[in-house]
Amino acid sequence: MELTDRKRKILRALVETYIQTAEPVGSKSLAEIAGLKISSATIRNELADLTTMGYLEQPHTSAGRIPSPKGYRLYVNELMEKQKLSLQETQQINDALKNKMQQLDQVLDQAGKMVSQMTNYPAFALSAGSSKLSIARYDLIFVDQRSFITVLMTSNRQVKNKLIRTSLDVNEPQLQLLSTLLNAGFTGKTLEEMNPELMHIAEHAPGNSFALISLVVSFAMEALEEMESGSFYTTGVSHLLEHPEYQDLGKAQKLLTYLSDEEDSQLAQLPIPGGQKTKILIGPENVADELKDTSVVLASYDIGDGMKGVIGVVGPTRMDYAKVMAKLSAVADGLGKLFGNAAEQLPPPPEDNSPEDSKE
């Protein structure tokens, strides 16, 4: 059976109507919406054909039709018009992204919340770790005779710091010397390259210097290992309950639980789009059973140093794909620019002796 231009116009009109109303669409309303000068009876025949071809479903015998996952896929691939954001929406995204933060996890968390608020769907954000990460700079800040703060700047612009307590006496001139040794020997090296360099330093470091260097390098290795595993966040899960498909709490509970479990969620294992910046997974195209009746829309962006990030939303298959994709693309582009600008140059060494995020 051929998918004629008329069938395509009817399918597009039906999908867009169902997206707006969440109600099965009948032939009478489609006659006006599709802009076709044909009778309701002819449209009913076309709807029957589209149902037979697998593009539509009929929940009840007397009810109208709704799109099937196959119908949504055709709509997304061939029928959907690319939507442009208004100047106000674009400015809103750009203004929100200008609030630059040092920590990647803070950026992901904020971006996810912003996307969830903009789309009214649960959002997720993740970064894929990179084995190419290294430490770009070390700074050691004197606190007292038995403690100092280590501040690390990584190659992807993250800042990590830690208060290190030691049984050895330390002073400012000694910390300055250690900082020089660390920046000379342990910058630009990946996690795998640090251990051999540490063994080499052990043979040449004077006095108690090796013990102190070892403490700092161990913290650096922990930081790199953590970042190589990537980060994953979900937010706005409760937005699901605002949509008709999830008014039944029994039906919604399984999906709500799945989205709330950041540690075991398979969303974190979603493949980052390769040649494409955006990707849409409709219904059965999703791997997890909990997502079989939902759609996932995601967009990727470059973080730098071989790392990529993904921002996306989860919602009913009755989703305004064009609008969601436009907003996600704008956010992803903004994040790419944000990280690109941040990577242009390293900031000057910290002058404040009390970093806000110091931790034991």
Secondary structure, DSSP 4 states (H G I P E B T S, - for coil): ----HHHHHHHHHHHHHHHHH-S-B-HHHHHHHTT----HHHHHHHHHHHHHTTSEE-SSTTS-BEE-HHHHHHIIIIIPPPPPPPHHHHHHHHHHHTS--S-HHHHHHHHHHHHHHHHTS-EEEEEE--TT--EEEEEEEEEETTEEEEEEEETTS-EEEEEEE-SS---HHHHHHHHHHHHHHSSS--HHHHHHHHHHHHTT--TTHHHHHHHHHHHHHHHHHHHHT-EEEEE-GGGGGGSGGG-SHHHHHHHHHHHH-TTT-GGGGPPPPSS-SEEEEEGGGSSSGGGTTEEEEEEEEEEETTEEEEEEEEEESS--HHHHHHHHHHHHHHHHHHHHHHTSSPPPPP--SS-TT---
